[in-house]
Amino acid sequence: MDPAVYNDLAIRARTEEQAFNELYNAFLDEIYGFVMKRIGHRETCEDIVSDVFRKVFTNLNAFDPQKASFRVWLYRITTNTMTDHYRVNRNPNKGHIVDIEEALDVHDTKPNPHEIALDNEQKQLMQEHINKLPPKYQTIIQMKYFDDMPHEEIAAIMNIKANNVGVLAHRAVKKLEKLLHTTSNAL
């Protein structure tokens, strides 16, 4: 859907409950998936997503379509809410019961048990290493590689310049490669 349609819905949602419900239904799965891939724990994810939409509802008057699209504004609220969550829960593994299949939404078609075990182990290892990265690197990896967002949209969400997205993504991948290399050498 055209971003202008969501912008108009957001403005109408200030006074019309049905408009807010439309926004909620349009973005719930997308935001839930985004948070779940970062958090990995269903109950925590649900709490964060609920908090995100509560913040959206209570701050709709602050939304300005001249500054950013509704989607960008929503993702800013989401990333800030996740940052707040990490700040309160300094231990990155606290509350992390990662179900990689669920977090990455992977559905294999009848692989053998050995392939499943190996694949799950590799995904879990990758997710554990991603969770060790600073939150901004986790966010950039999530948006660029898992959500396949364009640089311009990532830049708007993260409040950085579009040409910095590639640099930040490169640094995040290098840091992730270093973590993976360190682990493989330890084995």
N, C-alpha and C positions, 0 to 999 in steps of 0.2 A: 504494500500500500504506500502511496505517496506520503512523504514526511509531513506535508502541509495538512493532510487529513488528520494525522495524529496531533499536530499542533492545534488545530481547530477543536478537536475533541477535548484536549487538555484545557483549553480556555472555557469550553462549555461545561467541563466537569467541575468547574468552580461553583456552579449553581445547579447543575443537572446530575442527579445520581446515576441516571442511565448512561450518560457520557463517561463517567468514571468507570462504571461496570464494563463498558466496551473497551476502554484502555486496559483495565485489569485483565480482561479475558484475552486481549490481543497480545499482551506481554508476559503473562504469568509463566507460561512454559519456557519461554526464552530466558527470562530472568532466573527462574528456578534452575534450569540447566546450567547457566553461567555460574551461579553460586555453588551448585552441587559439585561441579568439576573442580572448584577451588577448595571447598570445605570438605566434601566427601562424607559427611555425617548427616543422615536424613533429618533428624530432629533439629540439629543446629541450623541446617540449611532452611528448614521450614520457618524457624524463628527469625532468621535474617531476612528471608523473603517477605515475611509478614511485616517486619519492621520497615523494610524498604517501601512497601505499598502504604503503610501507615504514614511514613514521612512524605510520600508523594501526595497523599490525600490532604494532609495538614499544611503542606507548603505549596499547593497549586497556585496560590496568588503570587508566589515568587517566580513562577515559571515565566520566562520571557522568550518568545519565539524569535525575537530579533538577535538574541545572544547565542542560542543553540536550539537545535530541534528537540522535540519531546524525548525522542529515543536517546539522544546524547545526554540530556538532563537526567533521565531515568538511570542510565548507566553510571553517571557521576554519583548519584545518590547510592546506587548499589555498591560501587567500589569504595565509597567513603564508609558505608555501613560495614562492609567486610573489613576495612582497615580498622575501624573502631572495635570490631570483634577481635581482631588479632592483637590490638593494643591491650584490651582487657584480659585476653588469654595469651599471655606472653609465650608460653610453652607451645610451639607450633604443633606438637603431636597430641596435646591435651584435647580430648574430645574427638580425636580423629580415628574413627573406625571406618576406614576407607573400603568401600565396596567398588573396586575398580570397574567391574562390568557395568554397575549402575552409574558410577561417576562419569565414565567415558561413553556410556550408552552404546556398548558394543554388543552385537548379536551375531554370533558365529553360526554358520549353517553346518551342523553336525561334524565338527572336527573330532579327532580321536582324543581320548583322555590325556595322553601325553602332551599333545599340542595345546590342549586347554590349560594344563598345569603350567607349562613353559610360558605360554602367552600371558596368563594371569600373573605369573611371577615377574615377568618383564614389565608389565603395565604397572604393577604395584611398586616395583623398584623405581620406575620412572616417576610415578606420582609422589613417592616419598622424597625423591630428589627435588622435584618441582616445589614441594611444600617447604623445603629447606631454603629456597631462594627468598630474597627480600620481597615483600608484597608487590612492589611495582613491577618486578620481573615476573612474578606469578601472573599478574594481571596482563602484561603484554604478551606472554606466551599463550595464555588462555584466549585472549581476543584475536591474536594474529593466527595462531596455528590450530586452535580447536574451533573457534567461532568464525574464522575466516573473514574477519572484518577488514574493510579497507583502511589504509593508513590515515586518511583524513578523519574518519569516524573515531578511530582509536585516539588520535591526537585531540580531538574535541572532548572525548570522554575523560582522558587523562590530563587535560589542560596543558598540553605541550604542543610544540610545532610539529607539523606533519613530517618534515624531513628528519626530526629527531626520533620518530617511531622506528625507522629502520636501524638506527644506531642503537637504540635501547633494546630492540629485539636481538640484534647481533650480540650485544653484551650479555643479555639474558641467556642466550643459547651457549655462548662461550663459558659462562659461569656454570651452566647445567652440564656441559661437556666435561668441565674440570671435576665437578662432583662425581659424575659417572666414572670418569677415568680413575679418580682416587679410590672409588669403591671397587672397581675391577682389579686394581693393583693389590688391594687388601685381600682379595679372595685368592 
